Amino acid sequence: MRMSCKYMDLSLSGNHWCNRDYGPFVANPSSYHYSNRNGSYYYSNPNGSTYYNNGHGYSKYTPPGNSSNGSYEIASSGTNDQGNHYCSRDYGSDAANDNSYHYSNTDGSYYYSNSDGSTYYNSGDGYSQYTPGGK
């Protein structure tokens, strides 16, 4: 895998970008990312997926193939006083579970309630449980 990174840091704006060459055998051989002084950033990944975050609570992921199937917007996210993180995702009205979310705790445990209706729990100490959607 070849990977070259070109940086541009504009002294007045403070913006950064990096163009990466992963070679001809990936879906997006000219992937890149940029980050802006205002906190926003964008990734165009080697597998063809993209991720955008405006730096103010809005983000959007689009899976490979530039399809809306699997893309989501962050509805809400945050961290509580104990340092535990949560994130609620909106996959649109066609999702089997319109209340998709995940959380991760400082004790190492985490839980996913996925758009297909499946759930996944990991205790962080060796126990995990997956439940398929539709049950």
N, C-alpha and C positions, 0 to 999 in steps of 0.2 A: 504494500500500500504506500503510495506516495502521498505526502501531505505537505503542502507548502502554505504558509500563512502570510498574507500581506496585511500590514497594519496601516491604518490612517488615523492619526489623532490630530484633528484640526485644533490649533491652538486657541482660536476664538470660541469655538463651540464646544470643544471637549468631547466630541463624538468619536467612536471607535468602530472599525469594521475589520473583519477577518475573512478572507476568501480562502477556502481550502480545496485542494485538488486531491481527491481520493482515487483518481484513476478511472478508466472507462468501465469497470465492472460493478458499479453501484448505480442505483436508480437515479441519483442526482450527483454526477461526478464533480460538479462545481458548487458544492454546498458552501454556505457562508453564515456568518452571524454579524449582527451589529448591536451596539449598545449606545444609547444617547445620554447626554448629560442630564436630561430630565428624568432618568430612571427607566425609560422604556427600552425594550430589547426585542430582537427578532432572530429566530433560528430557522434556516433552511437546511435540513439535515440530509446526510448521504442516502438514507432510505426513502427520501421523497416526502417525509412529513415536515410540517412547519409548526412553529410555536411563536406566538406573539404575546407580549406582556406590556401594557402601557405604563407600568410603574405606579399606578394609582388604584390597583385592585381589579382591573379588568384583564383577562387573558383568554386566549383562544388557541386550541390545539387542532390541527387538521392532520389526519393520518395519511400514510402514503397513498398516492393515486389521486390526490386533491379531491377526494370524495367527501360529501357531507356525512356519510355513514361513519360514525365513530368520532366525529369532531364534537367539541364541546366548548362552552364558555364557562368561566368560573362565576358562579352565582354569588358566593360569599366564601370568605376564608379568614382565618385568624388564628391567634394563639392566646390561650387563656393565661391566668395568673400563675398556674402551675407549669407553664411551658409546653402544654399539650397543643398540638396543631389540628385544625379541621379544615376541610375544603368541600364545599358543595358545588356540584357540577350540573350544568344544564345541557343535556344532549338533544333537546327538542322534543316535540310532542309525539314523535314516532318511537321513542325509547320505551322498552318494556317497563322500566323503572324510572319514573320522572322525578324521583328524589334520590339521585345518585350522590354519594358523598364518600369521603374517607377521613379517618382521623389517625394520628400517630401520637403516642404518648412518650413522655420522658423515660418511662420504665422499659421502653423498647417494644411495647405492644402496638399493634395497629389493626385497623378494620377497614374493609372496603365494602360498600354496597354499590354494586355496579349497574350500569345502564341496561344490561341484559337480564337483570333480576337476580343474578348470582351474588353471593357474599363470600368474603374471605376474611378470616380472623387469624392473627398470629400473636401469640402471647409474649413473644420476645424471649422466651426461655425454653423453646423446643416444641411447644404444642401449637398446632395450626389446624384449622378446619375450613374446608371449602364446601359451599352449598351451591349446586347448579341453579340456574334461573328456572322459573316456572314451577317450582315446588313449594 
